[in-house]
Each structure stands twice: as C-alpha cells, then as structure tokens.
Amino acid sequence: MEDINDNLNEEIQESATNNENEESQKTSKKEKKRNKHNEAAEQIQEMGEKLAELNDKYVRTVAEFENYRKRTNQEKADLILNGGKDVIKNILPIIDDLERALQAMTDENAKEGVTMIYNKLLSTLQQKGLKPMEAKGEKFDENLHEAVTQIPAPTEEQKGTVLDVVEKGYFLNDKVLRYAKVVYAM
C-alpha cells in the first residue's frame, strides 16, 4: 500500500507541478501579450509623432514655396513695370532742355515744331507711366521735394509752401523718379 500511496503522492505532486507550470505559462503568455501590446502602443505613438513632424515640415515647405512664388511674381511685375526706369531717368534732362529751349525761342515756326516734338515725347513717356510732379504752391514735402533754398515767407499763408520750382520732379508708376528741386517759404 505504501507503493500505492507513494505513487499517488507522486501523481499529485506531478499534477500540482503541471498545474503550476500551466499557470506560469498562462501568466507568461499574458505578460508576453501585455509586453507586445505596450511595444505596439509605443510604436504607434512614435509613428504619430513622426507623422506630426513630417506634416509640420510639409506645411512649412508649402508655405515657403507660396511665399517664394508670390515674391518672384511681384519682382517680375516690378521689373516689367519699372524696366525702363534708367532710360527714362536719363531722358529727363533732355525734357528739361526742351522746356528751356521753348521758353527762349522767338521764331514761331521753329517753336511750333519743337513743341510738337516735345509733346510727342511727353505723351510717349506718359504712356510708360511718367507723370510730372506739380509742386508750385503745394505744401513742402521732403518725400517729394528737395529744398534748394529756403526764403522767409512773404505772407503767413505761404509759410511751408513751395514758391518756385528750379527743376521739375517726376513720378514713374506713382513712385518718385526724380525729386522736384524747389524754393520754399519758411
């Protein structure tokens, strides 16, 4: 009987050991699943962060490109609009000479011919955006006028106004091309 008891004890111990092994395997499987779940969650979080970072870079790159495109388009438009600026600026002294010649001419036929040439030149330049600046009688503005001389104001109302224009100023497409050289009352 002892043999039977011993066998039973051994079987009980084996059964208990097997149960413990099975439980530890179940626990081990649960831990492995939990670990895999945690690793997957960490990977998802890392991928989410990478996605957010890449999306931010993409949005910034698109914005930079849009700004670049707008800036280059504006520069092209300015270049087209003011492309002849230097040529027109070099023609202004010729216009001044023509105006002085017209004032000094006494022969009416010659004066009429020069006036026609002068008007044609002015209308062509005006089509390109050139406008003469009206300064006489206006308030002195350092953004438009260059003071050649200052004289005491003859009357109180004339204080700070342009009394005479020594050299005419011009705008090209509403930007100052040449400042008017003026005499103003202080």
Secondary structure, DSSP 8 states (H G I E B T S, - for coil): -HHHHHHHHHHHHHHHHHHHHHHHHHHHHHHHHHHHHHHHHHHHHHHHHHHHHHHHHHHHHHHHHHHHHHHHHHHHHHHHHTTTHHHHHHHHHHHHHHHHHHHH---HHHHHHHHHHHHHHHHHHHHTTEEE---TTSB--TTTEEEEEEE--SSSTTTTBEEEEEE--EEETTEEEE-EEEEEE-
